[in-house]
Amino acid sequence: MAGDFDGVESSRDFAAVPDAFQRLWTPHRMVYIEAGPGPHEDECPFCVAPGLTDEKALIVARGTHAFVLLNLFPYNSGHLLVCPYRHVATYDEATAEEVAEMASLTQVAMRVLTETSRCDGFNIGMNQGRIAGAGIAAHLHQHIVPRWATDSNFFPIIAGTKAIPKLLGEVRDEVSRAWPDN
């Protein structure tokens, strides 16, 4: 081939030569692969999490009636969930104390995420029931998703993929360190 030199290998023979496949490197997902099958369907991950170490469960803060942890399948870096310890499915089943603490933890989470990630806004909400989009419909949880003015791009639309720039453990450590009284 023109331009090839004797004794010099062409880069087209190297590993990682571009091809037709789209790849998203997600080394943090190895923890799921190495752990084997996940919890049984009858085990609620939000009931199991408080019994684990904060690092293993990705918990950033614990209250009396509720706790805050990172979402294992985040929409953005820093996507947090606020859950009551008690296994209830919907907001109207939560006690006044659970609702008040979830609200308070949400406010602190917003302040901490603003400080640590310099986000510009938030999506906050609850999907009540599977039909409403709740991935874990049996245990109430509120999403806190940080948003940035620059996080809108065509990657999710065109490639059906969301790029998450930080590893979950890294975000958990950062948010936990910044959480007041932790």
N, C-alpha and C positions, 0 to 999 in steps of 0.2 A: 504494500500500500504506500502511496506517495507520502513522504514525510516520516515514515518509520525508519529508525536507525538500527543497523545491525547491533545486536546485543542489548538493545533497549526494549523493554516490555511495553506494550501498548496499554494504556489505562482502561481500554474497553474489556481487558481480561481480568481486571481487579475486582475484588469483592465490592459490593454496593454500587455497581454500575447501574445507572438509572434503567428502570424497566417499566412495565405497564401497571405495576402494583402500587397502591397508595399504602404507606406505612405510617403508623403513629406509634412511636416508642413510648411505652408506659412501664418502666421498670418497677414502679410501686405496686403494680398488679401481681407481681410474683408472690406476694404474701398470700394471695387467694389461691394461687396455683399450688404452692407448697403446702398450704394448710389442708388441702384435699376438699372433699365435699363440705358445704356449709352446714349451718345448723339445720336440724330437722324442721320440717314445716310447722310442727307444733311448738317449736321454740321461738319465742319472740326476741329478736335481737335487741330491742329496747329494754326488755326485762333482764336479759343476760348481761348487757353492757355494764351496769353498775357493780356487778360482782367481779369484774375484771379489773386489772390495773388501768389507771387513766390512760397510759401510753398505749396499751393493747386495744382498749375500747375507743380510743381517740376522744376521750372526754376532756374538755377544757375547763369545766367548772361544775361543781356540785352544790346544790342548795338543799333545803330541808324537804321540799316537796317535788322538786324538778331538777334536771341536770341538762348540761349543754355538751354536745359532741359534734364532731365533724361528720358530714354526710360521706358515706363510703363511695357514693356515685355522684360527685358534685357537679353542679352546673357551672360553677366558677370556683377558683381558689378561695378558701375561707367559707364555703357553704356550710353553715351550721344548722343544727337541729336542736330545738328545745323540747324536752319530753318530760312528762310527769313520771315519777317512779312507779306510780300505781298504773296497772294495766286497764286503761279505759279507751274506748274507741273514738269517741266524739267529744267535742268541746263542751256540749251541754251536759255531759256526764262528769266533767271535772268539778272538783269542789272549788269554793271561792278562794281558798288558800292556794290551791294548785294554779288556778287562773292568775291570781295576783303574782305568784312567784314566776310563772312563765313570762308574764308581762315585764316584770322587773329584770329577769335574766335577758330578755330580748333587748331592753334598753341598754344594759351593760354591754351586751354583745355588739350592738351597733357602735357604741363608743370605742370599744376595743378594736373592732375591725377598721373603723375610720382611722384610728391611730396607727395600727400595724400595717394596713394595706393601702392606706390613703385612697379608699374607694370614694366614689362620687355620689352614690345612692344605694338603695336596697330594694329588693323584692322580698316582701315578707308575707307569708300566707300558710294556710292549712288546707290540705286536700282531705275532705271528709268522706270516707267510703271509697271503695275500689272504682266505682263508676265515675267518681270525681277525680281520679288519677292518683289516689294514694297507693304507693307501692307496698306499704305496710299499713293496711287499713285497720287492723285490730288494735293498734296502739297509737294514741294521739301524739302528734308531733308537729311542731311549727318550723317552717323553713325560714332561714335568714340568708339571703343570697346577696353578697356584695356585688355592686355593679360599678363599672368605670365608664367614663365618657368614651374611651378608646376600645372598649371590649366588643363592640359590634363589628362583625366582619362576616364574610361570606363562607367561611370554613364550615360552620354547621349546616348551612343551607346547601352548598354545593357538594361537600364531601360527607355530610351526615355525621360529622365528627366534631367533638368539642375539645379544644386544646386546653389543658390545665397546666399552667407553667410551674407549679410548685408541688412537691411530694406531700402527701397527707401528713406524715409524721413531722415534717418540717413546719407545716402550717400549724399543727396541733401544738408543738413546742412554742412557737412564736406567740400564738393567741393565749395559751395558758400562762406564759411568763408575764404577759401584759394584763392579765385579768386581775382586778383589784382583790386583795386578800387571798391570793393564791400563793 
